[in-house]
Amino acid sequence: MAVVGVAMSKTNPTSDEYEEYAVHRLTQYLKSDVCKKTSKLIESLLNSSCDKLVDSTNPQMRELLAKTTERQDFFLFSVYRTDLTLGVWLPGYKFETVGAFHNFYTYSAEEQ
């Protein structure tokens, strides 16, 4: 039992690892859901494809996620709560994720 506890404490993911995970998941969501709903007219007005636009904003997404995420460190694992609000005209989202053994599992994702 002690060996498992030591292994869990040593593999409890950091906030930086969570941010990397969250940016990856958010990028996937934006590309697969939001970009697919974007009209060609909007893309031509922006003079860029939606996928390229999403990729170019990764540093800003990481910063926004860092500012809107609270980490509870339980030594053996961590719980991350992200309250992502992008503005009054766009929906907000709440995510709850547990991190353990260098992995993450988002167990709650809801639109506000």
HELIX and SHEET records of a PDB file:
HELIX    1   1 ALA A    2  LYS A   10  1                                   9    
HELIX    2   2 SER A   15  TYR A   29  1                                  15    
HELIX    3   3 LEU A   30  VAL A   34  3                                   5    
HELIX    4   4 CYS A   35  LYS A   37  1                                   3    
HELIX    5   5 LYS A   40  LEU A   46  1                                   7    
HELIX    6   6 CYS A   50  SER A   56  1                                   7    
HELIX    7   7 ASN A   58  LYS A   67  1                                  10    
SHEET    1   A 4 THR A  69  ASP A  73  0                                        
SHEET    2   A 4 SER A  78  LEU A  84 -1                                        
SHEET    3   A 4 TYR A  93  ALA A 100 -1                                        
SHEET    4   A 4 ASN A 103  GLU A 111 -1                                        
END                                                                             
